[in-house]
Structure formats: C-alpha cells, structure tokens
C-alpha cells in the first residue's frame, strides 16, 4: 500500500484486528522502485498485481525491474481495452491507450511472454459516479447519451485478475492480453435511467453538446486538451447497432469474458448499481 493508514474496501478494522496476524500492511509506492523491491522481499511474494503510475518517468520500467529482481514470477497489469492489438503499434495521439501501451512494452521487455498478463477491461461501471450531482439536482446532462458502454463492474475485474494471479494465465503462455467486458452494452442514457430507478429518482436528462463537453472536461475536470479531444472523439461515436464501447468495436462473444475467466457470470449494471447505491447518496 502507498498509504498504510488507508481503509481497505471489504476489510473492516475489526476483522483485521482479529486476524491473528493474517493481515499485514506493507508500504509500497509504484513510483518508488525501492519500496516495491522491499515489499516483495519482505512478503516473499511471487506474483503481483499492478496498475498504471501515470507520473512515472520511465513508463514504470524501473518498478517492473524491481519486481523481477525481488522474485516476482508473474505480473497482472490493469491496462485498457483501448489497446487494439500490439502495444508497439499505438500512436501517441491515442492518449489513453498510448499511456497503457508503454507500460505493457516495459513488462514485455522485463518479463517476456508468459511472465505477465495485461488485463484490458472496458468502461468501468463506477465511471457513472460522474452523474451523482445531476441525479441529486434533478438534471443530468450527458455528452453523447446514445453512445454505448459495457459498464463492467470493478468487482468483476478484480475477480478475473485474482483468478489469473492464483491459477496462472488461462491460455497458458500463448496470450498476454486479457480483454474483459461487462455482460451487456448499454447506452449512457440508459445507465442514468437505471441509476434513477435504483435510487428512486426521476431526473430530467439533457444532451450536452461537444463545445460544452470540451469546456467541462478542460475547465471543471482540468483534463489536458489532448485528453479532452480524445475522449470527445471516442465517446461521441454512436453505432445504431450498439456494437461499440466508447467508440471501439466489441463483439457479442466478448461480453461473456468474465464468465470465461472466472467461471461465474458478470454482474449486470443494474446489479452493480444496487450494490453500490450508497455511493450515489449524500
């Protein structure tokens, strides 16, 4: 943990105290390779789950080398479905996939095939927390309301990644990318309607234009202009056949990926909303 005093979702303090030493908080910062090396050495871990450290000066290569030198044999990286194919082929203008691709390249260089798996999940269900204020005020404004997402539950991503960490790659050493999606493609407008149903609210829904969206992204959320341009380009892609996730094609067979990797069906967006509705209530 980067901050060992932080609460851990799913682990209450009473359970942690009564664990008779089964739980130990170990400090590690993915932007500080020495702390990562120390954590692996201290715990004698052989497998590790990591995510992108966007401020890393070397695409996390030093951190990944620290994992390897300390004894890690398999790494699962939380990457992105926006990488289509090989990470070396991603253009810098594709802001989000490029950032993730550079870390995948570092993993490939240090661990090689069979030594890592890049989990590439779709659009997180938790992204809909952006609608909380609108649901509370009674007016939700959406850029590209008809654009579809897969709304994968973070809990399902965790189950799939955890399964790989425990059992190893499902496809052996033949594949390093694991695409993960929710069980259905749902429009952004329908996400809001589902949340409204679960919360017992009846908000008005309005379409946000491109100019307004750009202003919101760059001024309110303080996104860099290239990121705002990228998001508007991909979020704005609408397919009447509902076969896109944020502008990227997703086949029907890919919507069963969670069941493929974990043996259990993925959570629907409505199920996720029911389990997480307190996050939308003040």
N, C-alpha and C positions, 0 to 999 in steps of 0.2 A: 504494500500500500504506500502511496505517496504521502498520505496523511493518516497515520495510525490511530488518530483520535476520532476519525470519522465513523459515523454509523454505517453498518453493513446491511443492505436490504436483505430481509429473510433471516437475519440472525439477531435476535433481541439480546439485550445485555444480560438478562437473567440466564438464558441458555448458555451464553458464552462463559459466564462466571461459574456455572455448574458443570462445565465440560471436563473438569479434572485435567486441564492442560491439553485437551484435544485441539483447541484452537489457539494459535499463536499469531499475533500481529507482527509482521516483518516489514520494515521500511524498504521501499524500492521506488525509484523515480525513473521512468523510461527515458528521461532526458539526461540522466546521470548514470553512465555505464558502470561506474564503480559500485554504486548502490545495488544495481541489478546483479552484478557478479557476487557481491557479498550475500545477497538474499538467496541466490541459488546455492551457494556454498553452505550457507547456514542451514538451509532446509533439505539439502541433498536432493533437490527436485531433478527430474529427468525430462519433464515435459512442461511447456509453458504456454499460456495464452497472453497475447499482447494486442495492443491497438495502436493506432497512428499517434505519434507525438508530432504535431504539425510544426512546432518550432525547432525541430531537430536540424542541425546544420549539415548533417551528412546522410540524410534520409535514413536515420536510425542504424546505420551500418555498425557504428561503434557499440551500440547497445546490443545488437544482434551478435556481434563477435564476442561480447561479454557473456551472453547466454551460452554460446557454443563452448567457450574456453572453460566455463564453470561446470560443464557437464550436461547441459540440456541436449536431448537427442531428437525431440520433436517439438516444433512450434506451431501453434494455430494463431494466425493473424486475423483480426477483424478488419477486412478490407471492404470493397464495394462492388456491387453488381454492375456499376457503370464501366468497369473494365471489361471490354469485349474482346476476348482472345488473349494474345500475349501482352504482358505489361510493357515490353520494349516498343510496342507499336503505338502507344498512346501519345497523342500530341499535347504539348504544353498548354495549348488553348483550351483543352478539355480539363478545366481546373480540378474538379473533384477526382475523376479517375486518374489524372496525372499524379496527384499527390499520393494516392494509394499505390499506384503502379511503381513509383520509385522505391517504396519500402519493400514491395514484393520482389523487385530486382535485387535489393540488398539481401533479402532472405535467400534467393536463389544462389547468389554468389557465395554466401557463407555456408548454408546448409545443403544446398543441392537438392535434386529430386528425391522425394522420399523423406526428407528431413523437415518438411513444413507443409502446411495446408493453408491456403488463403481462403477464408470464409468470405463469400461475396453476397451479403444479404441485400434484399431490395429496400423498399421505402418503409422505414420503421413506423409502426402504429403510434408510437409515442411522439412522432412529429406533429400529431394533431393537437398537442398541447398548445400550439400556436392559436387555436380557436377559443381558448379558455376565456379571454377577455370579451370576445364578441358574444359568446354564449351567455356570459354574465350580464352584458349590457343589452342584449336582445337584438343585436345586429352583427352578423358575421359577414365580412367581406372576403371573397376568395378570388385569387388570381387563377384563371382557367378552371372554373368549377367542374367542367365536364372531363377534365384530364383524369386519368385513372392511376391508382396506386395499388400495391398489393397489401399494404398495411400489415407487414409481418410483425408479430409480437416479439419484443426483445427477449421474453422468456423462452420462446421457441429457438431463437438464435443461440441463446445460452445452452439449451438442451443439445442442440446439434453440435456445437463446438465442444461441449463437455463430453459428448459421446466419442468424438474423434480423439480427444485427449486421453480418454480411458482405454478405448478399444483400438485406436490407431485408424488410419485412413480406410474408409470403406472400400475404395477402389485400389487398395494396395499402393504401390509406388507409381502407378500409371498416370494419376492426375493430381495436380497441386491446387486446382481451383474447385471450390465447393459453392455453387450458387444456391442461395436459399431464398424462398419467397413465401408470402402468406398464401392461404388456400383459395383466395378469390381476388379478382380485380374489381375495384370499387371506385367510383368517381369521388373526387374531393367533396362535391356537394352531398353525396350520399354518406360520406364519413360524418359530415356535420349533422345530417338528419339522424343518423344512428346515435351520435352522442346526445343530441337533443332528446331522443326517445328514452335513452338510458337515464338521463338527468332529469327528465320530466319538464323540459323547457320547450318553448316554441319561438325560437329566434327567426327574424327575417334574414334572408340570405341574398346578398347582392354580389354582382361580379365586379372585381377590381381590374381596371384597365392596366395595360403594360406600363404606362408612364407612372401611374400611382404605385404600382408594384415596385418599380425601379426605385422610386423615392423612398418607399417603406424599407426596402432592403438596404439601401445605402445610407439613409439618414437615421432611421429608427433602429435598425439592427446593426448598423455600421459595418456592413459587408464591403469588401473591396469591390470596385467596379467590375473587374473580370469575373468575380464570383456571381455578382448580381446578373450580369449578362448571360452567364452560363445557365443559371437557374431559370431565368425567364425563357431562354431558348428551349430548354428541355421540359420544364413544367408546362409551357404553353403548347406543347404538342398534343393534339387531340385526335384520336382514331375512333371513328364511329363503331368499329368492330370491337372496341375495348380490348386491344391486344398490346397496349403499351404501359410501361411503368416509368413515369417521368420521362417520356419520350423514347424509351428503349424497348424494343420488342421482347415479349415474354410469351413463350408457348404454353398452351394449356397443360401439357405434361409436366412443366416445371413447377406448377402450383402444388404438386404433391411432394416437393423436395424434402420438406420437414419429415414427413412420414417415411420417406426413403432412407433418410439418415438416422432417424431415431426410433422408428417402428411405431410411432404414435402420431395421430392426426394433428395438424397445426390448429392453433386457436383462430377462430374467426375474429373479425374486427369487433363485432358486437360482443363476443365473449370477452375480448380484451378490455373493451370499454366498461363492461360490467365489473370486472375485477379491479379496474383502475379508476373508477369514477371519483374517488376521493381526491384524485389529483386535479380534477376539474372544479372542485368545490372550494370556495374560500373558507 
